[in-house]
Amino acid sequence: MKRNAFKGLICFLMAFSAATLFAQNATLDSVCESLTKNTVTTGNFTQEKKLPSVKRALKSYGTFVFCKDGIVWNTTRPVKSSLAVTSTKLVQFTPDGKQTVLDGADNAIFKSIAQTVTALFSGDKAALEKNFTVSFSSTANTWTMSLTPKDKTIAAVMKTITLSGSGNAASSSFDSLAVEQQDGSSVTYTFTEQQYKEVLSNEEKAFFAAK
């Protein structure tokens, strides 16, 4: 009986060690590599905005598109609107079809978010490290990346961007993004119902093609 129990313990320890080795914690490299496998990511978002002068958090809801070209935020409530963000421009769309194109250089925060997401989904670790001081940590099934802007103009407005997700070294997902500003305000996006595909739809392409 003792011998069988000992053998059972050895088998359990070997199996546990193998499983632990297989499911290694995520690293910055593995997260970038994993996210590049998802050419286009879509899903739902909840935005929670906190302002120093307002006690109650302001919430909005909608759908999103992440790809190497940038981000599309389709807000469905409380007010319908769409916003396409690339590394060079922001395009606002109203329900009646009107659009306004803004120079990305005039909005440092949106530009930084777009550059960050684009770098993540392009696997461009060098771009992240060029524009930000990167701090990365992970557990067995979660990861967190904190980005502090190096550009003094951006740093004067934005304190940090914190991205987090789930998964390990083999596979990772991007679940939330939080922006903390120097004035004490913050915006947090939580992503759910994520789906992955190879190409943008014609409607999604139109957001990025707007001039």
N, C-alpha and C positions, 0 to 999 in steps of 0.2 A: 504493500500500500504506500509506504514512504517513498519507494523508488518511483512508482507511478505518479505520485504527487509532485515529486521533484522534477520528473520529465515534463509534467504539465506546466509547472512554473517556468521551466526553461523555454518551452514552446511559446508561452504567453509573452515572456520578456523579449524573445526574438521577434515575434509578430509585432509587438508594440514598438520596438526599435525600428523595424522596417517601415512601419506606418509613419512614424515620426520623421524618419529620414526622407520619405517620399513627399510628405506634406510640409516642406520647409517654409519658413516665414517669407512673406513677400519682401522684395528689395526694390529700390528705385528702378534699377534696370529691368527687373521682372515685371513691374507694373507698367512701365513704358512699352515693353515688348508685348505684354498681354493686351493692352488697349489698342495697339496698332492692328491687331487681328480683327477688330471691329471697325470696318471702314466707315459705317454710319451707325450711330446709336440714337434711338428715339425713346421717348417715354413721357411720363408726367412729372411735373415739378410743383413744389410748394415753396414760395418765396416768403421769408419772414424778415421784415425790415424793422430795425430798432433805432429810434432817434433819442438823443439825450433829453429833448424837450417834450417827448411824448411818452406817457407811462405805458400805454398798451402797444404791443407789437402790431405792425400792419402786415396783413397777409394777403397774398394773391396766389392764384392757381392757374395752371395751364399745361401745355406740352412743350417739349424741346426737341431740337435736332443738334447733335454734335457730329462734326466731321472735320476733315483736315482744312476745309475752307473757312470754318468758323462755327458760329452758334446761331440758331434761330430760337427765339423765345416767342411762343404763341400764348399770350395771356387770355384766358377764357372768362375769368371773374376775379375781382368784381367788375372790371371794365375790359372789354375786348380790345386787343391791340396785338401787333406783331413787331418784333425787332430782330433784325439780322445784324450780327456783329462779326466783322472780320478784322484782320490786323491793320487795315487802313481806313475803314469806314463803318458807320452805323447807318442803317436804313430803317426808318420807322414807317409802319403801315397802319392805316386806320381801316375800320370795317367798310367804309364807303369807297375804298380803293386808292385813296390818296397816299402818297409816299413822300417822305422827306429824307434826303441824304445829308448826313453830317460827317465832317472830317474826323476820323478817329483820333487825330492828334489833339483835338479839342476836348477829348474826354479820356483822360489818362486811365481811369479805373476800368471802363468798359474795354479799352484797348488792351490793358494788361490781362484781363480775364480771357479775352479772345486769344491772345498770344499764348497764354498758359494752356488753354484747352487744345489749341491747335498743336502746340508742342507735344502735349501728352498723347494725342491721338495720331501724331505723326512719328512718335517714338524719338522725338528730337530732344534728348536729354541735354545736349550741349546748349540748346537755346534756353532751356530752363536755368541752367547754371550760369549762363551769360547774363541773364536779366535779373536773377534772384539769388539770394543766399538760401540754399536748400537744406532743410532739416527733415529727415525721414525716420520714421519708427514703425514697427509692426509687431503684431502678436501672431498667434497661430492662425487666426482667421480674419484679421483686420489690418489695415494700414492707414497711416496718416502722414501727410506731407505738408510742411509749413514753408511758405515762400515769403521772404522779405525782400522788397524791391531794392535794387542797387542804384537805380536812377534817382537822383536827388529830387527832381521835379515830381516824380511819381511818389517817392517816399514822403514828400511833404504832405501828400493827401491821403495815401493809403499806407496802413501799418503792415498788415499781413494778408496773404491769401492762404487759407487752410483747406486742403482737399483730403477727403477720406473715402475709404471704400472697404470692400470685403474681399476675401479670397486669400490665396497663398502664392508661392512662387510659380505654381503651375498655371493658375488662372485668377484674374482679379477683375473686379468691377468698380466703377466710379459712382459713389452713392451720395456724396454731398460736397458742397463748396461754400465756404464762408469768407466774406471779405470784411475786415475790420479797418475802419478809417481812423485817421488821427484825431478827428473831432469827437470820437466816442461813439459814433453811429456804426451800425453793422448791417450786413445783408447776408442771410443764409439761405441757400437753395438745397432742398432735399429731393433726390431723384428716385422715382419708383416705376414699376411696370416697364423696365427697360427691355427693348428689343433691338436686334442687330440685323443689318442687311448690307448688301454689297454696294448698292448705288442709291443716289438720291432720286426721289420722284421728280417729275417735271415741275410740280408745284413747289417743291423744296428748292430745286435749281433756280427757280425764278426769284426767290428771295436773295440769293447771292449774286444774281445777274443784274439786279437793279442798279441804275446809275443816276 
